[in-house]
């Protein structure tokens, strides 16, 4: 099928985009059930990361935070065991956190 006008091409692109958006659903991802759960998890992650950057004992740029349904997973690298423990303590102190899995490796 050859499109003869820019208008026809634009309409076709819009129809395809709407079809793809309808098929993929809302912004909820990673198996979460509601948009509210996604927003709560994003808020938890943001609060943990901001507390890492406020705390001089934790290198926030070296530690990743992922949250799913209130369960937090920390990964990345710490300079020592104290930094690893402090990061976990900070994460546990954020409102809405149900559990923390600490996968931070201590780099010698």
N, C-alpha and C positions, 0 to 999 in steps of 0.2 A: 504494500500500500504506500503510495507516494503522496505526501502532503503538499498541496499546491500553494498555500498561503501561510504567512506567519500566524494568523489568527487560528487557523485550523491546528497548527502545531501546538499553540499555547493551550487550546481547549483540550487537545488530546493529552498533553502533559498534566493538566489539572485533573482530568478524569483518572489518570493512572495514579497520581499522588493521592487522591481521595480514596481510591480503592486500596492502596497499600496501607494508608493510615487506618482505614476501617478494619483491615485484616489483622493489623498488628496490635490493636487495642490502645489503651491509654499509656501513660508514662510509667505505669507500674511495671517493674522488672524484677528479675532475680527471684521469681516465685513468690513474691509477696502477694497477700490477698487484697489489700486495699491501698488507695492512694494515701490515706492517713498513716498507715504503717510505714510507707516509703518516706513520707515527710518526717515522721518521728525518728526513723533511722538516720536520715540525713542530718537532722538536728543534733542527735547524739554524736555522730561522727564529727560534725563541725565544732561542737563544744569540747570534745576531747582534744582535737587538734589545736584549738585555740589555747587550751590550758597547757598543752605541751609547749607551745611557743612562749607562754607567759612564765614558765618555770625554767630557771637557768640550769637545772640539773638534768633536763631532758632535751636532746637534740630532735626537735619536732620534724625536721626535714628528713631524718634518717629512719623514721618509724611510720609505717602505713597503718591506717585504721579502717577496718571494714565492719559495717554493722548490718545485721539481718535479724529483724523481729526482736530487737533489743539485745541480741547476742553479739558481742564485740570480739573481733579477732585483731590482735596486734602482731605485726610482722616487721621485719627490717633488722637494723643493727644498732646495738648499744655499745658504748665505750667500756662499760663495766657492769657488774651485777647490780650495783646500786641504781644506775640509770634504768635498767630493765625493770626492777622492782618498783621504782618511782612511777614509771609509765603505767604499770598495771594498777597501782594505787590511784593514780589520777583517773584512769578509765573507770574504775569501780565506783568512784565518787560522783560520777555524772548521773543526774536524775534520769531514770528510764532504762538504765543498763541492768539487764537481767543476769548476764554472765560475761566473763572475760576469758578468752583463750589467749595466752601469752606465748607467741611463737617468735619473740625477739631473740636473736642470736647475739651473744657477747663477742665482740671482735677484739682479739688480743692486741 
